[in-house]
Amino acid sequence: MTTRDELIEGMRMIVREGLRTTRTFGPDDWSFQVHDEEAGWTVRDTYAHLTAIAEITPGFLGALGQAGEGQNAAAGVDINALNAQAIAAKAAMTEAELMGAFKTGYEKLVEHIQGMPQDQLDQQRQFGPYQGAVAEIMSSALVLHGLSHIYHAGSRPF
C-alpha cells in the first residue's frame, strides 16, 4: 500500500526531475516532438499536461471520493479533450512561466495530500484502468505517469 509519505516524495520527485531535465533546454528543445503519433505532443505540451494534472488533481480527488465503490470515476470523461484543453490553456505561457506553474502546482498538491484524511487515501475506487486504494491510484496515475512523461520528454536528441 502506498503511504502518504511515499506519495509526497513522488510528487517532489516529479518536481525535482522535471526541473533537472529541463534546466539546460534551449528553445528548440521545447518544440521537440516526443510522441510519435500524428499531431503528437512536444516537450512543451508534455509539461503543460503535467502542470494541468497537478492543478486539477485536488478537485479530481474530491470527485473520486464521491464516486461509489465499484463505480468508474472516469466514465464519461473524454481524456483526450481534457488534455487538449489543458495544453491550449497554457499555450501563452513562456517556458519559464510554465515551469514556475509546474513547480507551484505540485507544491500545492503536496500540501493537499498532507491534509487529506487517511480514510480518504484508503478508499477503494476506480478511475479508468486504475482500481484500488486512492493512494495506489494516485501513485500510478500521477507519480509513475508523471515520471514517465518527464523521462520521455528528456530523451530528445542532444
Sequence and secondary structure as in RCSB ss.txt:
>XXXX:A:sequence
MTTRDELIEGMRMIVREGLRTTRTFGPDDWSFQVHDEEAGWTVRDTYAHLTAIAEITPGFLGALGQAGEGQNAAA
GVDINALNAQAIAAKAAMTEAELMGAFKTGYEKLVEHIQGMPQDQLDQQRQFGPYQGAVAEIMSSALVLHGLSHI
YHAGSRPF
>XXXX:A:secstr
   HHHHHHHHHHHHHHHHHHHTT  HHHHT B S STT  BHHHHHHHHHHHHHHHHHHHHHHHHS TT BTTT
T  HHHHHHHHHHHTTTS HHHHHHHHHHHHHHHHHHHHHS HHHHH EEEETTEEEEHHHHHIIIIIIHHHHHH
HHHTTS  
